[in-house]
């Protein structure tokens, strides 16, 4: 799984920036063939253990 976290100032109806930052966290999951199987999801339950990706040329 991978995640993207963003923080930004929303634009108000009058075109000015809001004074309060908004944050979003999106999670993406891929299957063994690198196909996207979850997009803009949110994890539910306990966190899964992290496994570092292997390089294509070695362990």
Secondary structure, DSSP 4 states (H G I P E B T S, - for coil): -EEEEEEEEEEPTTSPEEEEEEEEEEEEEE-TTS-EEEEEE---SSPPPP-PPPPTT--
